[in-house]
Amino acid sequence: MRIAFLGTPDFAVPALAELVAAGHEIAAVYAQPPAPRGRGQEVRPSPVQAFAQSLGLEVRTPASMRDPETIAAFQALELDAAVVVAYGQILPAAVLDAPRLGSFNLHASLLPRWRGAAPIQWAVMAGDAVTGAQVMRMTEGLDEGPILLSETVRIGPLDTAGTMHDRLSAIGAHLLPRALAAIERGGVQATAQSDEGLTYAKKIKPAEARIDWSAPAEEVDRKIRGLSPFPGAWFEAPSEKGPVRVKALLSRLDEGEGDAGEALDGHLLIACGSGAVRLLTVQREGKGAQDAETFLRGFAVAPGTRFG
């Protein structure tokens, strides 16, 4: 099939790779424009753009898919289908309807649960036991289209948004060629989304990532894992030079009671509003991620220390 691929972050790279491997003709790849990335904030292409260019594919990075010239150029591609994976722009009807067979999206949740920008993070933070990857036919509404293919995956007690991101990226990448093959032969039955169980996964702002130790331990643990590795749930630890910001990147529930934010031992067992969490992986501001034992060798935490 002659297709256009629209995607931007590393989550979308395996999907593009699978479509190329399946023999589809990639007429053009669309990605968000290069932007400041990394610690140095150097302007660099997105992961999808960099990968597509390494394969010699044509890459387009329009600021807006609603621009009339951009729409006309897309329509001129004479596509069989368009595939969208975490592209980062809302597409108008003139784009969605341009391909002969339609436009299709890979979404990282079990719709209608967690429509929107951050479905993986919210599934972990909400304590969902399962999530999944789904291929849907796109409509103008936000993630409202009928479902074509779906695969579920369990969320374990030590899973983070990062581990689920990698797992769902791989699962979704394998779903897409299957979906396109079924679409081409007319052998797929689209299922309308239910009106029940609808939730929205709004974009998470860094300011919302501070840990509230007065919350129950289950909620704190889920927040830590749901915001790992980015933006990272954080707290302040006291030091001789003043408070130090620390990200908590992995935790587990543990036994213990005390004042909220109190270290119950010297090994990062922290009391919450009820119960306690043990921090397993942390990251001091300006440093790399460390397991708890390594962190404590350079930043001792005595029992009774209060985290803010």
RAHULIN-V279405 format. One line per field, one symbol per residue. ss: DSSP state (H for helix, E for strand, - for the rest). phi: phi as a letter, one per 40 degrees, with the letter a starting at -180 (. if undefined). Layout:
# RAHULIN-V279405
ss = ???
phi = ???
This chain:
# RAHULIN-V279405
ss = -EEEEEE--HHHHHHHHHHHH---EEEEEE----EEE----EEE--HHHHHHHH----EE-------HHHHHHHH-----EEEEE-------HHHH------EEEEE-------EE--HHHHHHH----EEEEEEEE---------EEEEEEEE------HHHHHHHHHHHHHHHHHHHHHHHH------E--------EE----HHHHE-----EHHHHHHHHHH------EEEEE------EEEEEEEEEEE-------EE-----EEE--E-EEEEEEEEE-----EEHHHHHHH-------E--
phi = .cbbbbabccdccdccccccccgccccabbacddacbgccfccbccdccccccccgccbbbccacccdcccccccccfccabbbbfchbcccdccdcccdchbbbcbcaccccgchcbccdcccccgccbaabbbbccbcccfbcccbbaacacbccbcbdcccdccccccccccccccccccccgbbbcbcccccgcbbbccccdcccccbcccddcccdccdccbbcbcgcbabbcacchcbcbcbbaaacacibicdgcccacbgcbcbdagabbcbbbacdgbccbcdccdccbacbcdgcbcb
